[in-house]
Amino acid sequence: MDLVYLILQVIINGILIGGVYALIAVGLSLIWGVMEIVNFAHGDYLMAAAFFSFIFWSYMGLDPLISLPLVVVIFLFIGFGTQKFVMKRLIDSPTLITIAATFALSLIIRYGFFVVFKPDYRVIRDPLLQGSLHISSISIPIAKMVTLLIAIITMILLFSFLKYTKKGRAIRATAQDREVAKSLGVNVEQIFLITWGLGIACVGIAGAMLSTFYYVFPLMGVTFVLIAFASVTLGGFGSVHGAIFGGLAIGLIQQFGGTFVSPALKDVFVFGVFILVLIFKPKGFFGKY
Amino acid sequence: MLLEVKDIHASYGKFEILKGVTLNVDEGEIVCMIGPNGAGKSTVFRTIFGFLKPLKGEVIFKGESIGNMPTHEIIKKGVSYIFQRDSVFPNMTVMENMKMGAYIRDDKEQIQKDIEVLCKMFPIIKERKNEMAKNLSGGQRQMLEMARGLLLHPDLFLLDEPTAGLAPKVQKLTFKKIKEINENGITIMIVEQNARLALKHSDRAYVLENGKTIMEGSGVEILNNPRVIQAYLGGKK
């Protein structure tokens, strides 16, 4: 019986953290799907968002949950800015150039925060979301539960936007065939702008919510971006559904490995699966490439 | 005169593809362009459509120079272009593809009415409206592409090898549709591999060779020209 509870607990933990991974991966996959740009700075945007939440809390006394709408708007515009001031110049550049550009962005953001905030680990004390929900011997931390809920709501909103609005349709059209979209009058540069905005807003939400139950420090993006890459690869590059599947799957793999084998090895399992997927199913499970 | 192309030159990088193309299209005509592979037929279309800027020469549409306009403005002037390659959005439904055709339009009610009219003209769209476009056959995709292009209300419809890869029976159907579109007052310009079929259905034709227009005439004239017969019609009349 204990084993059943343990397994249930591990599944719940996996889904809770997997929801965050999914939200990070969705933005990464969207940006790849529409523009064929691999955003190596994705984890650093996540870190920056966590820092914004931390700053709002420490200087203005705003709980991350309260400042969330602010962070979303800020990161929407940071996404627009990334396209407008950096990536716009590289639209038809080879992949290697855009990789170098996002890698440079990653280093600038990461070590910019490193210089200003030092490498220290920070925690938001006394957040609104604390404690755990207990159902017999299973416990669910409230902060993680609310984070999952917000991740789900965000992804539903994103899907509805892509599926049912005119601009969303144009984003999908551009992802499927940029030249044909252009031939029907789609302003592709505007679509890229919106895509960067949405992708970065998603990772912004993930970063802000992470700050409620995770340490905030300048190098925190490194692990998360690798996990996001693994999630996107598992789901299939360019597929937004796939990214969600991948995020959840990676969350579960990590928790099962960490609990039943060794916590120290949990990421070994994640990247072991990553390599297996690359070998046996390089397109991922939902991928177009 | 609806369209005048005056001595245009254009290149991809270092490769000069067009070395002096001159042609004109009158309102209501079906004009066909034939020529060997690599002669620059598609490049002429891409230059008219604003995908490629001419290095020299002029493109005049309805009396206005459009050679340096961006594509989305050329569309608004009334030009629609269907690519040679497959150009449906594969992972969108047939109806979503249609809606993309009306992307630059804001008149929702009229769009709905237009779609209904086009459904009558191309019944396949109504029959398979919720199907992913990738599941359509080649001929059905061609119909969808044409219907989608018509939603822009073009005055000039550029069709780049509309029958490529289609079965002979479907090729004939495609030309029947092209005639039907033309009868609705839309001027049509076609590039075709299947020269015989295209010339038979065209009012006038141009022969393009090595980036230059080398011959002009009515569809019948070109069809009976000994040199064309020799070079493009397999030597048979």
Interface residues (C-beta under 8 A of the other chain):
Chain A: K166 R169 A170 R172 A173 Q176 D177 E179 V180 A181 K182 S183 L184 G185 V186 N187 K288
Chain B: F49 F51 T71 H72 I75 K76 Y81 F83 S87 F89 P90 N91 M92 E96 K99 M100 G101 Y103 I104 R148 L152
